[in-house]
């Protein structure tokens, strides 16, 4: 008898290489900066369960690409998928991959499509702020100022689409977060636990692998939840 769960773990295993200070990723910057700082200074292996969740996201994105490319959907044209980009800011680099660029044939409008898988799309009432941050940066870098976040349910392929209006000020604020992260990393000083500042962001701590260390270093108080 084979242990297929073990085989999946073996197939998905990747050596966790230390991150390079000065090279950052759009998917990070919507998270708590303290968590991102820890991931550079105190890297830990990603759990097999989380790796599987990431892989499901990859599978979902591949499915969305097939839908966008399908001749049964002639109203859109898939122009690019997994488009890499690199952008230098002062003495650091931001790099990533843009999920999809499509063109609406009727209008000729280009749109960035960022795909996110979810466990239950019924509970997705709006675009998640940390996902919006990522898409804002992509729109800023590409000059394509129309974007949507596409959430697809992993259980049944139901979906919800949220248009994201471009904001130059928001994009500049995001670049400012990268600059702040770089400064903290070079100084060796962790940022404040910003996710613990507000009740609408404290949920991030529930899934943070550095939760225990963060609370040991900065105990709960009137300021920090």
C-alpha positions as CSV (number, residue, x, y, z in Angstrom):
1,X,0.0,0.0,0.0
2,X,1.4,3.4,-0.9
3,X,1.3,6.5,1.3
4,X,0.1,9.1,-1.2
5,X,0.1,11.9,1.4
6,X,3.8,11.3,1.9
7,X,4.4,11.2,-1.8
8,X,2.7,14.6,-2.2
9,X,4.9,16.0,0.6
10,X,8.0,14.7,-1.2
11,X,6.9,16.1,-4.5
12,X,6.2,19.6,-3.1
13,X,9.2,19.8,-0.9
14,X,11.6,22.7,-1.6
15,X,14.6,23.7,0.3
16,X,13.9,26.8,2.2
17,X,16.7,29.2,1.1
18,X,17.4,32.3,3.2
19,X,15.9,35.5,1.8
20,X,18.2,38.2,0.4
21,X,17.9,41.5,2.1
22,X,17.4,44.1,-0.7
23,X,15.2,41.8,-2.8
24,X,11.5,42.0,-2.0
25,X,8.2,40.7,-3.3
26,X,4.8,42.4,-3.9
27,X,3.0,39.4,-2.2
28,X,4.8,40.3,1.1
29,X,4.2,43.9,1.5
30,X,0.5,43.7,2.4
31,X,1.4,41.6,5.4
32,X,2.5,42.8,8.8
33,X,6.0,44.3,8.3
34,X,7.2,42.7,11.6
35,X,6.3,39.2,10.2
36,X,8.1,40.0,6.9
37,X,11.1,41.2,9.0
38,X,11.1,37.9,10.9
39,X,11.0,35.9,7.7
40,X,14.3,37.5,6.6
41,X,16.1,37.5,10.0
42,X,14.6,34.2,11.4
43,X,13.6,32.0,8.5
44,X,11.7,28.8,9.3
45,X,10.6,26.0,7.0
46,X,7.1,26.3,5.5
47,X,4.8,23.7,6.9
48,X,3.7,20.9,4.5
49,X,0.1,21.9,5.1
50,X,0.8,25.5,4.0
51,X,2.9,24.3,1.0
52,X,-0.2,22.3,-0.1
53,X,-2.4,25.4,0.1
54,X,0.1,27.3,-2.0
55,X,0.1,24.5,-4.6
56,X,-3.7,24.5,-4.7
57,X,-3.5,28.2,-5.5
58,X,-1.1,27.4,-8.4
59,X,-3.5,24.8,-9.7
60,X,-6.4,27.2,-9.5
61,X,-4.4,29.9,-11.4
62,X,-3.6,27.3,-14.2
63,X,-7.4,26.6,-14.5
64,X,-8.2,30.3,-14.7
65,X,-5.6,30.6,-17.5
66,X,-7.4,27.8,-19.4
67,X,-10.7,29.6,-19.0
68,X,-9.3,32.9,-20.2
69,X,-7.6,31.3,-23.2
70,X,-10.7,29.2,-24.2
71,X,-12.1,29.8,-27.6
72,X,-15.5,29.5,-25.9
73,X,-14.9,32.9,-24.3
74,X,-14.1,35.1,-27.4
75,X,-15.0,38.3,-25.6
76,X,-11.6,38.4,-23.9
77,X,-8.0,37.8,-25.1
78,X,-5.3,36.6,-22.8
79,X,-2.3,38.7,-23.6
80,X,0.1,37.5,-20.9
81,X,0.3,35.2,-18.0
82,X,2.9,34.9,-15.2
83,X,4.5,38.1,-16.5
84,X,7.8,38.7,-14.6
85,X,8.8,42.2,-13.6
86,X,11.7,43.9,-11.7
87,X,11.7,47.4,-10.4
88,X,14.6,49.1,-8.6
89,X,14.1,51.6,-5.8
90,X,17.1,53.3,-4.4
91,X,19.3,50.4,-3.1
92,X,16.8,47.5,-3.3
93,X,14.9,45.5,-5.8
94,X,11.2,44.6,-6.0
95,X,10.4,41.6,-8.2
96,X,7.4,39.4,-8.9
97,X,5.0,37.9,-11.4
98,X,1.8,39.4,-12.6
99,X,-0.9,36.7,-12.9
100,X,-2.7,37.7,-16.1
101,X,-3.2,40.6,-18.5
102,X,-6.3,40.4,-20.7
103,X,-7.9,42.6,-23.3
104,X,-11.6,43.2,-23.5
105,X,-12.1,42.9,-27.3
106,X,-15.2,45.1,-27.4
107,X,-13.5,48.1,-25.9
108,X,-9.8,47.3,-26.4
109,X,-9.2,47.9,-22.7
110,X,-6.3,46.1,-21.0
111,X,-7.0,44.7,-17.5
112,X,-4.7,43.1,-15.0
113,X,-6.3,40.0,-13.4
114,X,-4.9,38.8,-10.1
115,X,-6.2,35.4,-9.1
116,X,-6.8,34.3,-5.5
117,X,-8.2,30.9,-4.4
118,X,-10.4,30.8,-1.3
119,X,-12.0,28.1,0.9
120,X,-15.5,29.6,0.7
121,X,-16.2,32.4,-1.7
122,X,-19.6,33.1,0.0
123,X,-17.6,34.7,2.8
124,X,-15.6,37.0,0.5
125,X,-17.6,40.3,0.7
126,X,-14.9,42.6,-0.6
127,X,-11.3,42.5,-2.0
128,X,-8.9,41.8,0.8
129,X,-6.7,44.8,1.6
130,X,-3.4,42.8,1.4
131,X,-4.5,41.6,-2.1
132,X,-5.4,45.1,-3.2
133,X,-1.9,46.3,-2.1
134,X,-0.3,43.8,-4.5
135,X,-2.5,44.7,-7.4
136,X,-2.0,48.4,-6.8
137,X,1.7,48.0,-7.2
138,X,1.3,45.9,-10.4
139,X,-0.9,48.6,-11.9
140,X,1.6,51.3,-11.0
141,X,4.6,49.4,-12.5
142,X,2.9,48.4,-15.7
143,X,1.0,51.6,-16.4
144,X,-2.2,49.5,-16.9
145,X,-4.6,51.2,-14.5
146,X,-7.5,48.8,-14.7
147,X,-7.3,45.7,-12.5
148,X,-9.6,43.1,-10.9
149,X,-9.2,40.6,-8.1
150,X,-10.7,37.3,-9.0
151,X,-11.5,35.0,-6.1
152,X,-12.3,31.4,-7.0
153,X,-13.7,28.8,-4.6
154,X,-11.5,25.7,-4.3
155,X,-14.6,23.6,-3.5
156,X,-16.9,24.3,-6.5
157,X,-15.1,26.9,-8.8
158,X,-17.7,29.6,-8.0
159,X,-16.1,33.1,-8.3
160,X,-16.4,36.7,-7.3
161,X,-14.8,39.6,-9.1
162,X,-13.8,42.9,-7.5
163,X,-12.6,45.9,-9.6
164,X,-9.7,47.8,-8.0
165,X,-9.4,51.5,-9.0
166,X,-5.8,52.6,-9.4
167,X,-4.5,55.2,-6.9
168,X,-1.1,56.7,-7.5
169,X,-1.0,57.8,-3.8
170,X,-1.7,54.3,-2.6
171,X,1.0,52.9,-4.9
172,X,3.5,55.4,-3.5
173,X,2.5,54.4,0.0
174,X,3.2,50.8,-0.9
175,X,6.6,51.7,-2.2
176,X,7.1,53.6,1.1
177,X,6.4,50.4,2.9
178,X,9.2,48.6,1.0
179,X,11.5,51.4,1.9
180,X,10.6,51.1,5.6
181,X,11.1,47.3,5.5
182,X,14.5,47.7,3.9
183,X,15.6,50.3,6.5
184,X,14.5,48.1,9.4
185,X,16.3,45.0,7.9
186,X,19.5,46.9,7.4
187,X,19.4,48.3,10.9
188,X,18.6,44.9,12.4
189,X,15.6,46.4,14.3
190,X,12.1,44.9,14.0
191,X,9.2,47.1,13.1
192,X,6.2,47.5,15.4
193,X,3.6,44.6,15.2
194,X,1.3,46.6,13.1
195,X,-1.2,43.8,12.6
196,X,-1.9,43.9,16.4
197,X,-2.8,47.6,16.2
198,X,-6.4,47.2,14.9
199,X,-9.2,44.7,15.2
200,X,-9.6,44.5,11.5
201,X,-6.0,43.2,11.0
202,X,-5.4,41.1,14.2
203,X,-6.7,38.1,12.2
204,X,-3.3,38.0,10.5
205,X,-1.7,37.0,13.8
206,X,-3.8,33.8,14.0
207,X,-2.0,32.4,10.9
208,X,1.4,33.9,11.7
209,X,4.2,31.4,12.3
210,X,6.0,34.1,14.4
211,X,3.0,34.8,16.7
212,X,4.6,33.3,19.8
213,X,7.8,35.2,19.4
214,X,6.1,38.5,18.7
215,X,4.0,38.3,21.8
216,X,7.0,37.3,23.9
217,X,8.9,40.4,22.7
218,X,5.9,42.7,22.9
219,X,3.2,41.5,25.3
220,X,-0.4,42.4,24.9
221,X,-1.2,45.9,26.2
222,X,-3.6,48.8,25.7
223,X,-1.9,49.6,22.4
224,X,-1.1,46.1,21.1
225,X,-3.9,43.6,20.9
